Structures are given as C-alpha cells and as structure tokens.
Amino acid sequence: MLFEPFFRQTSIAMALLDRRGIITSCNPALETLLGFSAGELHGRTLFELVDGEGSPSCRRLIHNVATAPALPLSLGLYWTCKNGRVLPGDLTLLSTGEEPEKGNGLIATIEDRSESKVVEARLAYLTNFDPLTGLANDLLFRDRLKQALSRSRREASMAAVLVFNLKRFKDFNDSFGLAIGDRLLKEIASRLSCGVRQSDTVARLSGTKFALLIEGLSEMAGVTLLLRKVRESLSAPFLVEEQEVFPSTSVGIALFPDDGNQPEELIRNAESAMYRAGLSGRNSYQFYTEGMNSQARQRLRLESALYRALERNEFEVYYQPQIDPASGAPLGVEALMRWNHPDRGVVGPDEFIPLLEETGLIIAAGEWVLRIACAQCRTWQDEGFPDLRVAVNISARQFLEKNFVPLLQEILKETGLEAGSLDLEITESVLMQESERLTGTLGAIALLGIHISIDDFGTGYSSLAYLKRFPVNGLKIDRSFIQGIPGNSDDMAIAFAILSLAGNLGLRVTAEGVETEAQLGLLNTWRCPQLQGYLFARPMPADSFPPWAMKALATPGDYRPV
C-alpha cells in the first residue's frame, strides 16, 4: 500500500510491466520524461520505446529479470520521446516477486542521463582541445602533424612547424592577475587563428607556447608570407585595462623534409630555433639550422643543476590556503614546490617539474616535499590549527613506485601527522593507468586513512566511472572552468555538473583559481565546500601562513590577501 503513493509522487520515472515487458502502469514522471500520456503507454511493450539497435538488448534484459529474478539489472539505452527527441537514459529492472498471473511482475525505472552525456561530451572535447583558448592541444597537434607529413610525402610537398613562445608572461600575470593573463592568451590565440588558412592547424602546446602547422607548400615563399602576416597581427598592441601592452614573442620554424621527417623531430627542432630566437631580442624569429642545439644545452644545464638542487637546499615549499567559503577560515593548505636557482633566481614549476618527471628526479623531490609538508602541517596543528589538512601533488611516476605506500607510512610515523590530515592530489592520467599495482596502491592508501583527490578534474579523458571504481575522496575543479564563470555558460554548466556529481557521490570538492567576488558569489550559491585562489591568498612561504591564518580567523569574510 505504501508503494502506490510513492509510485505516483516520486520524480523517478517508473513503470510496472508484466513479464513480457508490456506496460501495465506508469507514473507521471515517466509521462513527463517521454512526453506520452499514460493511455498512450499502457499496453505497449517497453522495448518499443527504445531507439535504434538497443531494442533487442532491452528485450533480453526483460527476459533475464523475468525468468531469473535476483538483483536489479541495469542497461544504458536511448529512448524515443513523443516529440521525436532521442533521450539517453539508464534502465533498471527489478522483479517484484509476484506470481505471473497477477500481471505486475517487473518494476522499471529510467534515469535521465542527458546532463551526464553533456558533461562526458565536454570531457571528450577537452581530450583534444585546450579549454582556455579552444585551440588544438599538444596531443591533437601531434596527430595532425603526423597525418600532414604522410600527405606531404605522397604529394612531394613541403610542410612547416612554427612554435611561438610568449616572453615574460609571468611578469604580466604578476602585474595584472591571472584572469587578465588568460584574456591575453585567448586574444593571442584568436589573432593566430585569423592569420592562417583554413587548412592550417593552430595549437596551444603548453602555458605560453603555441604552434602552427602549415602544409601543402610548394616553396619557401609560402612560409615567409604567412609568418609575416602572423607577426604583424601579434605586433599590434593589446588593450588591457584601458592601456596598451605589447607582448613579445619568439618564433622558431622547422621545415619538412629538410629539418626532420618525424613529428617529434620537427617540433624539437622548431623549439630549438625558438629558443635561439629568444636570445635575439623582442619579436624575433629563427629558422632551424643544422647544429642548432641551444635548447639541448640549456636543458642539460638545467638538468645538471636539478641534480644538485636538493643537496644544496635550493628547493622551497610554498603553501596556498584552502578556505571555508562561509567563514574564510583555512581548512587546509596545498604544498607547492619552488626552486630558488642560484643564477636564474626563481624558476617556475612549469619549467622544472616536467624535467623532474623526465629524469626520474621527481621521486626524490616528491619524497622531500612530502616530508617537509607533513612535518610543517603537524607543527601548525600543534601551534593552534588542530584541524588543518595538507594537500600534496603526487606524480604518476611517484604514485606507482613499489615502495610508495611504505614511504607514506614512514613519513606519517616520523612526523606524527594523522593520516586523515594528508590529502594526496593525483591527476586523472594516473587513474587511466589501470593495473593491479594501481588498484593495490589506492586500496592500501585508503586503508591507511589518507585522502585521495583528483586534481584538475574535467581536463582529462578518464571516465566518470573511475570515481565509483576507486576510493577517491575529493575533486578539484580545474581553474580553467572557474575562470570562465559566471560569464561562460559552458564553464558554468561543467562546474555545476561536477559539483552535483561529487555531491551525489559524497566527494569533497575544491574549486581552485578563484579570483573574483563574482566567482565567489556563484560558488557560494552552489555551496562549494572548499575554495582556493588569489582572491584569498597567493602561495606563501611557511613563515607567512600563521599571520595570514590568524588574520583570516579574526576577520571572517575579509578575503583580501595578505
């Protein structure tokens, strides 16, 4: 008797079926979802409503549940609505246990997955495109270059790779803020795209590095003509906060077949030429010449310095607070690595972290950061911040080391930090490396009580199913989505969907890259539980955190950075 009121009032689309799959009753939610009235649905088989090739699968599912009642069975299908629209929805069937002659042998529920499909489509898009600029990313650029070289071989034509680097962009960010910096990057992307042919590919390879692929050339004149157009476009002033700025670029060019036959070789040689151009002053360009190895020399010098950096105590850990939006109080900090190079000054993590990864030095450096961060967090807890947590970024290479879990146990014991106060941030790429070692490591970390969060969520390719399959505790919404709100409807939809998804799965969410009051207001409306960004505080050395935290606790709601 209790089922009937629930059946009629629930927002879950439901139908009662006999054991042949014929609809004997449906609720208003199903009528609303598919657009049919109850009279139009009664007497029809459920699999008639399934679009395309899914109908036989639906029929088999009904037969399996009807003939062998056990646990509920589910199937992802597409449903044909009355207005002709096709709607993605998960069908779940459950046997009622009634005798066949009573008619209502099965309960069917259909869960609308339209919003989930939009999110998955967006995530698939981000696999090949840069979320900030909309340009092809490094992965797609390399794939298109590979195809272009195949065509050029067949047609006996030339191709060119141009790599652009925006110089002194860090100074620009420090002066105007990250949001204005992102606007500049998008404007540069737009100008690059407008200056090329439709058949050419423009890509953003990394933070300030862009690339251009030109194919189907018969002579060098085509390259120089296009290069002149692009350089003229980029040399025009950019208007930033009512003042003109003139960013400087370095351009390196490598040609197929003269400067290389493979994609990696051409990109590497174009980058070598770009570094040489950077030594020549503002807005310079350089064609690759044989023997040009300035990039290789610089890389070797940097690599050699990295090997000595740990023993010389040149690394330093900075901390960026993660705050409670309701009170402004710090809930935790993220540990961030900085390198104080003896000759070059502060070297940005975008430059030395990839090199640590490639050389394997990330193992030793990552262990050092873990020890420092855990010890520092325990110190702060003892000094009056008992509930403070620390988040540490862990590379895929470090995470999959055989001794990683014993190392964590050793560090927690050595520093006295409780396991629940440590949050390990891994990227989606780690979860994509499905293996017994990954599963075992994740399980062992969860048993220790250490939290695991997915960093930069939404920018990778991993399936949302990973969130259910692995013991993940939290998500960090990538700053590229936060920077787009509230002005960009796509970014708003993705950010809100990630928040909703995490809430349904019981995951803690951190929004990173919060810089404006408008972003803060919207995230508060969405009840995002944890925020991080320049609006509250920049990354700071350890001795700066206690004064900042005391001020934050003493003046709730005052988000001005110290």
N, C-alpha and C positions, 0 to 999 in steps of 0.2 A: 504493500500500500504506500510505503514511503517513496518507492521508485517513481510512481506516476507524477507527483508534484515536481520532483527533481527533473524528470524527463521533459516536462513542459517548460520549466523555468530556466534551466541551465543555458549558458551561452555556448555550450559544446554542441556541435551539430551531431545529432544522433538519429538512428532509425532502428526499428525492430524488423527482423527478417525471419521468414521461415527457413527451413534447412535447404531449400532450393535457391535461396538468395532473393526471393520475392519480398518486396517491402510491404509489411502489414501495418506499419505505423511509423510516423516521423514527427519530429518536434519542430517548433517554429524556427529554431536556429538553423536547421538543415534547409528549411524553405528559404530563409534569408540568404544563406550561403550560395545555394544553387539557383535561386530565382523561381523555382517551381512551387506551386501550391501543393498542399497535402493531397488533394484529389488527383492532381496530375502525377504524383509519385506513387500513390497506393496501387498495388498490383503490378508494378514494373519490377524487373529484376535490377539489382544494384549494379551489376556489371554492364547493363545497357547505358549507364550514365558515365562510364569510363571512356575517356578519349583514346583513340588510336589503338596501338598494339597492347595496351595494358589490360584490355577486357579479358582475354584468356587467363592472365595471371590472377585477376580478381576472382574469376570463376573457380580457379584451382584453390585459392585461399579459402573461399566459402566452403568448398567441398571438404578441405582438410579439417577445418574447425568443426564442421557439422558431423563428420564421421569419426573424428578422434578428439573430442573435447579435452583440452588440457589448459595450458597457459594461453593468454591472449596472443594473437599473431598480428603483425603489422606489415604494411606494404606501402611504399610511396607510389602514388598514381597521379594522373591528370584527369580532371573531371570536366565534363561539358555542361556549362550553365545554360539556362534557358535563352539568354541573350546571345549565345554563341561563343562567349568568352571561355577560354580554357584555363582552369584554375589548378595549381599544384596543391595536393592535399594528401596527408598520410591517413590511410585507412587502418583502423584497428578493429579486429573481430574477436568477440568473446561468446562462448556458448553459455546460455542461461541455465542449462541443465534440465530444461523442461522436456516432457515427452513430445515426440514429433507431432502427435495428433493435436496438441494444444496450439500449434501454429508458430508461436514466437520462440523460435529455437536459438536465435542469434541476436546479439546487440552489436551494432556497427557505429563507430564514431569516425568522423572525418575532421582532421585538424588542418586548417588553412595554413599553408606554408608560403603564401605569396611574398610576405615580408622577408622570410628567410631566404627565398630564392633571389630577391633583390640584393641582399647582403652577399650571398655567395657569388652572384654575378659581378658585384663590385670587387670582391676579393680576387676573383679570377682576372678581372681587368688590371688590378694592381700587380699581378704577376709580370706583366709585360710593359706597364706604363708607369711613369713617375707620378705619384699622386699630387705633387705640388704644381708641376707645370703641364701635365698631360702629355709630355713628350714620351717617346720610346725610352725605356730604361736600358741599362747595360746589357741585360740578357737578350732583349729583343733586338738591340742594335747589332750584337754579335751574330745573331741568327740571320738577320737581313744582310749583313756583310758577307756571311758565308754563301748565301744564295746569289748575291751580286757578283761575287768572284766566279762562281760557276757559270753565270751568264756571260761574264766578260771573257772567260776562256773560250766559250763556244763562239762568241761573236768577234773575238780578237780585238776587243776594245779596251780602253783604259778605265780605271776606277780610282777614286781618291778618297782618303780618310783625312778629315781635318779635326783636330782636337783643340778646343778653346778652354782656357782657364781664366777665371775672373780673379784678378790680383787684389790683394789687400782687402778681401771681403770681410775678414774678421774685424778690421778696424771700422768698416762701415757698420757692421752689426753692433759693435760696441757703442757707436755714436748714435745710431737711430733705433736700435732694437731689432729683435728677430722678426717681428711682423713686417716691418718696413723692408728688412733684408729679403724676406720671402717675396714681397711685391716686386722688388728689383729683379730677382731671379725669374719671376714669371714674365716680366716685361722683356728681359733678355731672350727668354725662350720664344716669346711672341715675335720679336724682331728677327731672330734667326729663322723662324718658320716662314715669315713673309718674304725673306730674301732669297728663297731657294725655289727650285722647280718642284712640281707635284710628285715627281718620281724619286726625289731625293729623300733621305731619312735624316731627321734631326733628333738627337737623343740627349738626355742628361745622364751622364755616366756615374757621377757622384755629386757631392755637395756643390762645388763651384766649377765642375768640369763638364763641358758639353762636347758633343761630337756631331759631325756632319758627314754623311756618306753620299758621294756623287758617283754615279755610274753611267755607262753608255757614252763615254767621251772618246773623241777621235784624235784630239790634240790637246796640248797643254793650255792653249788659249781659253778653253772652256773652264779650267780650274781657276786661272787668274781672274777671269771675268767675274765668276761667282764669288771668289774671295774678295774682290774689290767691292761688290755690292753689299756683302755681309759686313765688311769692315766699316763701310760708310754708314750703314744702318746702326751699328753698335757705337760709332763715334759720336753720334748725335746725343745731346745732353738728356739726362733723365730728370724729371721733375719730382723731387722728394720733399714733402712738407714745405711747398712753395719756394724751394730753392733748387737750382740746377746742380746736378752732380755728374761727374764724368768718370765712370768706372773704366779701369784699364784692363785690357785682355791680352793674353799671349796666345798665338795660334801656331800649331805645328801641322805640317802636311806630309803625308806619305802616299806614294803612288803605286798602284798595281799596273804592271808586274815589276816595275823597276826596283821598288823598295821592299818587296816582300810578296810571297804567294799565298800566305795563310792569314786568316783574320787576326790571330794573336800577334803575329809578326808585324802586320801593318799598324795595328793600334799601338804596339810598343814603340815602333819607330816614329809614329806621329807624336807620341808623348815625349820621346827624346827630343824631337825637334821643337816641341812646345817649351820644354824646359830651357833649351838653348835660346829660344826667342825671348823668354822671360828675363834673360841676362842682358838683353839689348835695349831695355827701356820700355816706355809705355806703348801699348797697342802695336807690338811688333809681331811679325810672322816669320817663320823659318821653314823652308823645305828640308826634308831629311836628306842628309848626305852620308855616304858610307863612312863608317868610323866614328860617327857622332854617338858618343856614349856618355854624355854628361849626366843623363838620368841614372845610368848604371853606376857611375862613380858616386853620385850623390847617395844613391841607395846603399852602396857598400859603406860609405862613411857613416850614414845614419845607423845602419845595422851594427857596425863596429861599436859605435857609441852606445847603442842599446845594450850590448853585452856587458858594458861596464857600468851602465846607469844604476842597476840595483846595488852593486857593491859600493858605489860612490854615493849612495843615498840621494840620487837626483830625482827620484820619483816622490810624489806627494799625493796624499789622498785629500780631496775636497769633498764636502758634503752639501747636498741640496735638500732642504727640508720638504717633507710631505705633510700637508696640514689638513686638519679637520675644518671643512668649509663653514661649519656652524659657529665655531669659536675662534678660528685662526690658530689654535694650539697645534704644536708639532706632534704628529702621530709617529713619524719615523723620519729617516734620512736616507738618501741614496748616496752610496760611496762612488766617487768618480776619480779616475786616475789622471794626474797631471805630470808632465815631465819638464823639469827645470834644466834645460840643456846649458852646459857651461859657456858655450859660444853663441848659440842661437836664441837663448832666452827660453821662454815658454813655448814648447812645441805642442800644437793642437793634437788631441786624441785621434782625429780623423786621419792624421798623417802617420802616427806611430803605432796605433792599435793594430791596423791591418798588417804592419810589418812584424809586430809581435806574434800575430797569428801565423804568418807565413813561415817564420823562422822557428816556431815552437817555443819561443821565449815567453809566450803567453802563459805557459804552465807555471813557471817560476814567478812571473809577475802577478798572475792571478792569485797564487797562494799568498804572496806578500800582501796584496790588497785585502784578502780575506782575514788574515791575522790582524792587520792594523785596524780594519773596520770593526771587527768583533771586539777587540780589546777596547777600542775607543767607545763603542756603544755601551759596553759594560761600565766603563768609567763614568759616562754620563748618567747611566742609571743610578749608580752609587751617589752621584752628586745632586740628585733631586729630580731626575726624569725616569722614574722606575718603569714606565710602560713603553719607553721608546724602542722602536724597531730599527734595524738597519737593513737596507737592500743592497745587494752586491751583484753586479753583472757577471755572468759566467759564460765564457765562450763555449761553443760546441766542442772544440778540441779538449778543453779543460774538463767539461762535464762528462765526457765519455772516457776519461782516463780510468784505468783499472783501480787505482788507489784513491779515487776522489772521495768516496764515502768514508773510508778510514781517516782521510785527511780532515774531513769535516768534524768527525768525532774528536780527533786530536785537538783541533783548534777550539772547539767548544769547551773541552775539558781544560785546556791551557788557559783560556781567557775567562772562564767562568760564566760565559754568556748562555742563557737559556736557549734551547733550540727554537722555541716559538718566537724569539726576538729576531731571528735571522730569516730574511727573505731572499731567496736566490732568483735572480731575473735571467731567464733564458729566452732566446728568440724562437719564433715558430720553426725556423730551419732545424733546430735541434730535434723537435718532435717529428719532423719529416724523416729522420734517420731511424725508422722503426727497426729495432733489433732487440735481441734478448738482453743485451747489455743495457740499452736504454730503459727497457721496462724494469729490469732489475734495479738500476740506479734510482729511477724515480720512486719505486716502491720502497727501497731502503731509506731514502731521504724522507719520505712521508712517515715511515715508522719512527724515525728519529724525532719527528715533530717539527722539522724545518719546513717553512712555507716555500712554495714554488709559484712564481708569477711568470706570465708570458709578456715579454717586453715588446713594444712597438706593435701591439696586436692590430691586425687588419691590413698590414702591409705585406704579408707573406702569402704563401699558397696553401698552407695547411687547412685541412678540412675542419669544420666546426665539430666534427665527431671526436677529434682529439681531446676536446675539453671534457667529454664524458669518459673517454677511454683511459685517460691518465690522471693521476692525483694532483691536479692543478688547483691552487688556492686563489689565485688572483690574475687580473689582466691589467695591462697598462694601455690605455687608448693612445695610439701614436699621435704625436704633436701635429702632424700634417692634417689630421682631421679637426683637432681643436682649433688650429689657426684659421680654419675655414668657417667657423661658427661665430656669430649667428648669420653671417651673410650668405653662405653657400648652402643651398638646400640639400645637395647630395651629402656633404660632410655632416650636416645636422642629422640626416636620416641614418647614416652609418654610425655616428657616435651614439645616437639614441638607441639604435638597434643593438649595439654592442653592450650598452648599459642594461638594456632589458634582458638580453640573453644571459649576461653574467648574473643578474638578479635572480633569474629563474633557476640558474644552476648553483646558486649560493656562493658565487665567487666575489671577492673583493675587487673593486675597480679603482684604479688611479688614473686620473686624466693629467697627462703631462703637457707642458708647453702653454700653460695658462698665463696670459699676458695682459688681458684687458678686463675691465669691470663687466663689459657685456658678456664675455665668455664665462666669467664667474657667475653672473646672474642666471644665465641659462643652465649651467651645470648645477647650480643650487636648486633651480626649479625641477631638474631631473633627479635630484637627490643623489648626486655622485658623492660617494662617501669619502674620497681622498683626492686632494689636488696637489699639483706640483708645477712650479713655473716662476718666471721672472716677476710676476705680479706680487709674489710673496717674498722670494729671496733668490738670489743667484747662488751658484755653488760657492762655498766658502771654506777657508782652511779651518781646521778643527778648533782652534782657539777663538774663532769668531762665532761659533754656534751657540755657546751658552748665553752670551749677551743678547743675541738675536732671539733665542727662545724665551728668555726672561721678559724681554720687551713684548713678544707676542702674547705671552700669558698675562702680562699686566695690562695690555691694551687690546682686548678682544675686538676683532673686526677691523683693526688698523693694519692693512695689508701692504703698507709702504715698505719696501725693502730697506734693511739696514745698510 
